[in-house]
Amino acid sequence: MAVTDTRPATSLTRPDVGPGQLFIAGHWREASDGARTDVVDPATGRTITTAAAATTADVDAAVTAARAAFGEWRDTPSRHRAHILHRVAELIRERADEIVAVESLDVGKPVTLCRPVDVVTAAEVYEYYAALARTRPGSTGTSDSPPTPTPAASRWGWSRRSRHSTSR
């Protein structure tokens, strides 16, 4: 069974997407070597913006920052973590139209699929983990070590506005 959005596509406007940066250690920044990569609209083949092209040093900095932040997250009471995760889901739903428009432009997926498949699912994942944190009172719900970065997890380690490019 296909999942589609019944809203008319005309309710969304084409977003103006600015140049992307990397988000590392709580700050937006350019790649350490200043390199940029084109972000191409797969539907038209046109470059819609550019994004910082992360280097190995940038990835190392991001991993170091994530490991440094892990202890504070681990030590945050599960009830408070649940609140934070639930708030992320709320923000995703509040900004759904913007996220749908940018995601459709970025990956070439029809807007009628972006909302139920990408936006709603993202919000539901955060809600799931918020509920899971609530079911573990007093527990951190984590292991003693930070997660190992994986290609699947890197989808969420996005650069500002867009993550994909044809000029890697």
Secondary structure, 3 states (H helix, E strand, C coil): CCCCCCCCHHHCCCCCCCCECEEECCEEECCCCCCEEEEECCCCCCEEEEEECCCHHHHHHHHHHHHHHHHHHHHCCHHHHHHHHHHHHHHHHHCHHHHHHHHHHHHCCCHHHHHHHHHHHHHHHHHHHHHHHHCCCCCCCCCCCCCCCCCCHHHHCCECCCCCCCCC
